[in-house]
Amino acid sequence: MAGPRVTILGAGNVASRLAPALAEAGARIVQVWGPTASRAASLAESVGATAVASPGELSADSDFYILAVRDTAVASTAAAMPRTGGIVVHTSGSVPMEALAPASSRTGVLYPLQTFTAGRRTDLSHVPFFTEGSDADTLAAIDALAGMLTDSVHHADSSTRPLLHVAGVLGCNFPNFLLGCAADVLARGGYSLDVLRPLLEETVAKAFEAGPDAAQTGPAARGDVATIERHCGMLPPEQARIYRDISELIMVKHS
């Protein structure tokens, strides 16, 4: 049985991982559009699809249209597409499904709770995908598409999906920034970030085994104000402010 015909709108980090993953799973990627023509052409070539110059030039006969574009561009991209009888989904954690209404009466969401980086092949097989659909049949079809990529498919509507997005920022983007701060501090002593790997691996393991609150250690958890102030004195002002603010929140929680 032939796989679904899929059109990809976008050629950034998310699109560049979803398109080949779907192709490998048996979907037929037929067209690719992206705001950067060269990236769209490269992605299209990699999956045997045709690159198009604008959303308005897309064919209207695909089974799925996946909008993997910036959050701020979802509505305008959907409005620029030809109206289709296919299912139109976006991959955003924060944009309401209704933004897709100009493109189709069958709309939904295919939101992977994962971080993507160009050139890095992320294994999607256990990544949670959160879906939403404009009706039961559409949702079932989106679930089936997600099931081609992962064994972890869940439902989240436009009122709860932003909570997942916020949690993702708190649990991924902010720690990544703090790791950059840690790398700066380590570099001053001639050390690389690699020396923190065992500490970080144990921290994450404990957080998932015992819970973040039970796993919390360090000067703030034990109320060691003197050490906190000494550490702040070793940091640039903007990093010291973050250190002090987070320490105060930890102390309140663990007092």
Secondary structure, DSSP 8 states (H G I E B T S, - for coil): ----EEEEE--SHHHHHHHHHHHHHT-EEEEEE-SSHHHHHHHHHHTT-EE-SSGGGS-S--SEEEE-S-GGGHHHHHHHS---SSEEEE--SSS-GGGGTTT-SSEEEEEE-S---TT-----TT--EEEEESSHHHHHHHHHHHHTT-S-EEE--TTTHHHHHHHHIIIIIHHHHHHHHHHHHHHHTT--GGGGHHHHHHHHHHHHHH-HHHH--STTTTT-HHHHHHHHHTS-HHHHHHHHHHHHHHHHHH-
